[in-house]
Amino acid sequence: MSDDWRIETVDRIRSLIVQAAPGVVEEAKWRKASNPDGVPTFSLGGLICTVETYKDKVKVTFAKGAAIADPLRVFNASLDAGTRRAVDLFAPDDLDEDAFVELVAGAVALNRS
């Protein structure tokens, strides 16, 4: 990741996940030459989500997103996937923080059910 808005966005997402899911475990997975830092993954009772940076966006993919209520329509990517759903952020101010926290809380509740 280069030093730009995406790093700040990932840090903000990380703090929102910790707020919504106290005790969450963050791990870096899938390290490779093109991404030596790996992909941040967040788990609590099972996988919650992954956070990836791309040239033009930050993508937060919820492992079981299709089963999480999203009344404010935060999910905007992978909407036709069978199980997962994602949030693509193209600018630092694209995220409704309260609605995102609710998605994380929903993912944790689903993992615990």
SULNORGI-V170857 format. One record per residue. N is the residue number from 1. RES is the residue in one small letter. SS is DSSP state (a for helix, b for strand, c for the rest). Layout:
n = <N/N>
res = <RES/RES>
ss = <SS/SS>
This chain:
n = <1/2/3/4/5/6/7/8/9/10/11/12/13/14/15/16/17/18/19/20/21/22/23/24/25/26/27/28/29/30/31/32/33/34/35/36/37/38/39/40/41/42/43/44/45/46/47/48/49/50/51/52/53/54/55/56/57/58/59/60/61/62/63/64/65/66/67/68/69/70/71/72/73/74/75/76/77/78/79/80/81/82/83/84/85/86/87/88/89/90/91/92/93/94/95/96/97/98/99/100/101/102/103/104/105/106/107/108/109/110/111/112/113>
res = <m/s/d/d/w/r/i/e/t/v/d/r/i/r/s/l/i/v/q/a/a/p/g/v/v/e/e/a/k/w/r/k/a/s/n/p/d/g/v/p/t/f/s/l/g/g/l/i/c/t/v/e/t/y/k/d/k/v/k/v/t/f/a/k/g/a/a/i/a/d/p/l/r/v/f/n/a/s/l/d/a/g/t/r/r/a/v/d/l/f/a/p/d/d/l/d/e/d/a/f/v/e/l/v/a/g/a/v/a/l/n/r/s>
ss = <c/c/c/c/a/a/a/a/a/a/a/a/a/a/a/a/a/a/a/a/c/c/c/c/b/b/b/b/b/c/c/b/c/c/b/c/c/c/b/b/b/b/b/c/c/c/b/b/b/b/b/b/b/c/c/c/c/b/b/b/b/b/c/c/a/a/a/c/c/c/c/c/c/c/c/c/b/c/c/c/c/c/c/c/b/b/b/b/b/c/c/c/c/c/c/c/a/a/a/a/a/a/a/a/a/a/a/a/a/a/a/a/c>
